[in-house]
Amino acid sequence: MARQRQRLDPDFEIAIDGLTHDGRGVGRRDGKAVFVAGALPGERVRAKQTAKNRHFDEAAAFEVLEASADRVAPRCAHFGTCGGCAMQHLDEARQIEAKDRVLTENMARIGHVEPREWFTPIRDAQWGYRRKGRLSVRWVEKKAKALVGFREQDPRFVADLTECHTVIPAVGQRIQALSALVESLEGRRTIPQIEFIAGDGALDGGVSRESGALALVFRHLEPLSAGDLEKLTDFAKREAVAVFLQPGGIDTVAPLWPEHVDLHFDLSAADVGAAEGVRLQFRPLDFIQVNAGLNRQMIARAIDLLDLKPGERVLDLFCGLGNFTLPIARRGFDVVGVEGDAGLVARARQNAEANGLPNARFFAADLAKDLSAEPWMRDGFDKLLIDPPRAGAAEVLAQLPLKNIPRIVYVSCHPGSLARDAGFLVKERGYTLLGAGVMDMFPHTAHVESIAVFERR
């Protein structure tokens, strides 16, 4: 028997007195919490209910009756429909305060810890910053149109975008061109996504025909015709971008045009605090930090917090391509980087060799599993830098010989897992949380990136 749809209430008026971790306003209606998309604290709005739950309801504001002084006009015409951003309607200074509050509340509620010092937030460019991402693609038969964009707030649908202001201009200003390209293909029904990644040459809105500084990866579920391959090649040549094809898993990614593509980003001597900088080469689906300017500041902050002394050895976990490892090695320290993705480890080793850094060594290991047999576990380290995924680092922290490591710098992409791990380090392993603070890696979204430093008592 089919489930009956829950009956949603008609439009209603509500006062907003808080903000959720995902950027929605919070109010109460008949004593029940209501999360209202598009509403801000201090406002009174008219809203339409979108979902009913046992302990809370969900709604979307469609009219602001009393506006907050912190409300601003969103730059993007698609805000409110596209799910790529959640906070464009909130003043930028208030956005960072909201993220600060999320980190503070998570530390208190989940970790039951508080740092001695709250760091000043790290910020960089607020627009045109995103150099890596995935655009969804959907062919709409009834409209004979290809939609290219991020998912809508209702993730079942793809937003019909004409432009995007948070991704780099080389991508954000080509949304319509990409839509027209997909519409022209015979295989348009079989393309579910286009991933983009940019090297340094594309970050100012320009691209380099020689270096292939902007790469687009077209995922296709069926083989493309000779005519489609020709159209994709012509687009790549005309727009001076590199086009890759992905018929299957990540191992199937291959260049269509040009045959050889140089994707890299540079960290200057000033960025790494050394006599010379480093260059990191990467492939189209490799993980890199999406915000280039913020990444440079984050590296400098992390190395500063490590407080490295001559002769000390560093362990860098979840090291990726060597984003932190290579700058530390450039400063003259021995450093071991460990990463679960064997392909990233191979590229990290190549980057170390290309930069002339034999003091940076890399190992592949699943950091969520038993590490007792790993050779690097027997080495002695003076400092630990850790940059885990959203799930955090509980498994690896429980295994490390932390009594010999006096200082840990933890870079986090999820405040909840950082708070949990902070509680473990402070309450179970004898560390003091010296400081913590947010880093605005994803402006105008509710994503909270942060950094913390621990020292053994």
N, C-alpha and C positions, 0 to 999 in steps of 0.2 A: 504494500500500500504506500503510495507516495506521501512524503511528509507535507503537512500543510504549511504554507508560508505564514510566518508570524505577521500579524497585523500591526502595521506601523501607525503611530499617532499622527494626526495632522500637524501643520505648522504650529510652532509655539514660540513664545518670548522667554528669554532666559538671561540672567545676569552672570557674568563670567568673573571668577575670582582667582583663577590659577592657570597654570600652563603645564601640560604633560611633557614627559621626556621626548615625545615625538612631535612637539610643536602645536598640539591642539589645545584650545581653551577648555577649562573645566568649570562647570557650574553644577547646581543641584536643582532638581525638579521633583517636588513631592518627596524630598529627602533622599532621592537617588542620584548618584553622580552621573553627569552627562558630559561626554567628551565631544567638543564641537570644533570641527575643522573650520579654519578661517576666522576664528574668534580669538581675542586677546584679553588678558586680565584687565579689569576695570571697565569692560564694555557691557552694553546691553544689546542683544541681537535677536533677530528673528531667525529661527533655524528649522530645518526639515530633518526629521528623524530618518536615519539610514540603517540602523540596526538596534535590536533589543537583546540585552543579555541579562542574566540573573542579577548580577551585582552592579551593572552600569549600562547606560545606553549610549548610542553614538548618533551624531547629527552633523549637519553641515550648515553653516551660517549663509543666508542669502540676502540679508539686509542688516546693516549696522545702524542701530537706533541711537546709541551713544558711543562715540568712538574714543578709544584710548589716545592719550597724547603721544604714545609711542608708535601709533600706526603710521605707516608710510605707504605711498603708492607703489605697488610692485612694478619692477621694471619690465617684467615679461608678461605679454598678453595672455599667455597660457597658464599663468599661475592660478591655482585653484582647481584646475583640471589635471594638469600634468603632475605626476607624483615625484618628479625629480627633485623638487624643492618643497619645503614645508613652512619657511619662515620669511619669505620675501616681504611680507606685509608688516614685519616688525623691524623697528630701527636697528641698525647694525650693532650699535653699542649695547642695546638691550638683548640682542641675540647672544652675544658672548657672555653677558651676565646670566642668561638662562642656562647656558651650557656649564658655566661655573657652578650654578646651583645644582644641576644634575650630578656633577662630580661630587660636590660637598654632601649631598643627600645620600648618594650611594656609599660613600666612605663611612658615613655615620650609621646608615641602616643595615648595610650588608657586612662591611668589614669591622664596624664598631671601632674605628680608628680615626684619628685626626692628625694631620701633619703639623709639625712645628711651624711651618711656613707655607702659605698659599702663594704660589708663583704668579707673577703678572702674566696674563694670557699671551701666547705667541700668535700674531696675526700677520697676514700678508694680503695679496690682492684679493678683493672681494668678488670680482667678476672675471670671466674668461680664464679661469684658473685650471680647469679640469683637463688634464692631458691624456687620460686613459678612461675608457668606459665602454659600455655596451648599449647600442641602440637596438630596440626591438623593431621588427618589420612585420607588417600584416597587409596582405592583399585583401581589399574589401570588394567582393564581386559586384554587389549591388551598385556601388559608386564607381566601379572601374578605377579604383584609386589605390595606390600603395601608401600606407602610413609608415613613417619612419620617425621614431622618437623614443622617449622613455615611457614606461607604463603609466597609465592614469592613476589617480588615487584609488580607484577601483582597479586592481591589478589584472582583471580579466581583459581590459582594453588597452590598446596602444594609443597614446596621445597623438593627435593630428597636429604636429608642430610645423611652423614655418621657420623658426629660428630657436636658438638656445643661448642664453647669456652666461651660463655658468661654465660651459665647456669652452675650450680655446676657440677663438674666432675662426681658425682654419677648419673647424668642424661645425661650430654653431651657425656659421653663415652659409653652410653648404647643405643644410637639411632638405630644402626644397629640391636642390640639384640631385641629391641622393634619392629622394622620392621619385623624381622624374626618371632617373636611371633605372630603378627597380621596375617602374611601370612599363618601361620599354622592353624588358626582358621576357623571353618566352617562359623562362623558369621562375617567374615572379612569385608563383604560389609556393615554391619550395625553398624560399629564402626567409628564415625566421629571425635573423639578427645580423647586424654589422658591428664588429668591434673596432674601436679606434685606439691608437696609441701614437704619441708624438715625441720625437726627439727635440733637441734644443732649437733646431732651425724652424720649427713650426709654432713656437710659443708666442711669437709677436704677431701672428696672423699670416705670416708668409710661409712658404714652403720651399724646399730646395730640390730641384730636379735631380741634382747630382747625388745628394745624400739620402733622398727618399725620407725626409724628416717626418712625414706624416704617413702612417700605414693604416689601411682599412682592410679588415678581414671579413670576407663575405662567407657566412655559413650557408651551405646549400645541401638539401636533403636528397637531391637527385642530381645526376650528371648534367652539366650545362651544355647547351648546344654550341656549335662553332660560332654561330651568329652572336650568341650571348657573350662568349669569351671575347669576341672582337669588340663588342660594345663596351665591356668592362675595361679592355685595354685602351680603347680610344678615350674613355673617361679618365683613366689614370694619366695618360699622356697630356690630355688637354688641361687637367687640373693640377698637374705636377705633383701627384701623390703616388704612393706605392699601393698596389692592390694585391692582396693575398686571397687564396681560396681555401676553404676548410670543408671538405666533403664528409669528414667523420670526426674522430676525436682530435685532441690537441696535437697529436703526432702527425696528423695528415695536413697540417697547415703548410702551404707552399706558395712561393711568389708566382704571380701571373705576369706582372710588369712593375718595375724592371726586374731583371733576373737577380741582380745583386743589390741589396738594400743596406745602407748603413744607418742603423738606429742607435743613438747614444744620447747621454746627457753628461755634462761636465760639472764638476764641483771645483771651484777655483781655489787658488792657494789661500785666499782669505776665508773661503767657506770652511776649509779643513784646518786652518791655523798652522800651515806648514809652508815650506819654501816653494812648493809647487802643488798643483791640484791633482785630481784624478779624473779619468774618463770611464764611464760605465756603459758598455755595450749591452744591448738587450734584443730579444726577439719579440715579434708582435703580440704574443699572448703572455709574455712574462709579467710578473708583478713588479710594478714600480709605484712609488708614492705619487698620488695623482696631482698634487699641488707642488710645483717645482720650487717656488719661492719659499713656501712654508717648510718644505723638506730641507732646504739649505739652513734655515734657522733652527730646525729641529736637530739636525746633526750637530751644529755648533753647541746647542744647549745640552745635548746628551754627553758630548765629550767633555764639556765644562763640568757637568755634574759628576762624571766619573772621577775627576780630580786625580789624573794619572801622574805617577811619580816615576823617575828614571828606573828602568829595569823591571817594571811591573808587566805582567802578562794578563791579557784580557780574553774572556770567553764571550762570544757574541752568538746568542741563540735565536733561531728563526731569522737567519742572516740574509736570506734571499740572494740577490746578486752581489752583496757586499756593500750595501748602502752606508752602513756604519763601519763595517770591517775595514774597508780600504782607506777611508780617511784616518782611522786610528793607526793603521799600519804606516800611512804616509808620515805620521808624526814620529815614527821610529819605534813603535811598540810592537812586541810579538803578540799576535792576535789569532785566535782560532774561531772560525765561523762554522756553525752547524745549521743545516737546513734539511727539511724533509723531502723537498722536490729535487730529485737527482739532476734534472735538467738545469735548474737554477744553480746548483752546486758546480756543474760543469762550466757554466758561463761565469760564475764567480772566480773559478780558478783561471779561466782565460783572462778575465779582467785583471787579476793579480799579476799574471805574467806580462800582460800588455803594459801595465803601469810600472813594471820593475819592482814588485813588492813581494819578495820571497818570504818575508816575515808574516805574511797573511796566508794561513793554511785553512782549507775548507774540507768538511766532511758531510756526507749524507747520512741522516738518521731520522727515524720516526720518533719525534720528541714526546709523543704521547704513550710510548711503550717502554719496556724494560731496556735500560741503557747500560746495564752493568758490564756488558761485554765490549762496549765501545772503547776504542783505544784512547780517544781524547779524554774520556772520563778519568783516566789515571794520571793525567797531567795536572800540575798545580796551577791555579789561577788566583790572581790578586783582585780582579774586578770582574763583574758580570754585567753585561748589557743584554736585555731581553726585549724582543719586539714580537709578541705572539699574535695569533689570529684572535677572532672574537671570543673563542672559547677560553682564552687565557692560558695560563701556564701551570696549573695545579699539578699535573702529572710529573712534569720535569723538575719543578721546584722540590717536590717530595723526595726526589732521588739524588739531587746534587749534594756534594759535601760542603754545605754552606758555611760550616764553622770555620773554614779556612778562607772565606771570601768576605772581607770587611765591608764592601760597598757594592750595591746593586742599583743600576738604573733601569727602570721599567718603562717602556714605551707601549701605550695601550690604545686600541681602537674600540674598546668597549668598557665604559666606566664600571659596569657591574662586575665583570670578571677581574678587573684591576682591584676593586674594593675587596672582593673575596680573597684574592691572592695577597693583598696587603694585610688583611687580618691574619692570614696564615703566617706570613713572615714576622709580623710583630708579636703575635701571641704564642706561636709555636717554635719559632726559630731565633728569637732573641734580637730582632732588629728594631731600630727606631725609624719611623717614617719622618725623615728630615723635611721633605717638601714635596708638593704636588701641584699641578696646574694644568689647565686645558690648552690645547693647540687647535686653532681653527682651520683644520685641514679642508673642511667642506663648508664654506660659508653658505648661508641661506638654507641649509639643511639642518636637521636635528641631530646629525651625527656628531658624537663627542670623542675627539682624540685627546689624549692626555699623556703626561709624563710624570714620573715619581722617582724619588731617590731614597734608598734605605741604607742605613749604617748599623753595623753590629754594636750592640750595647757593650 
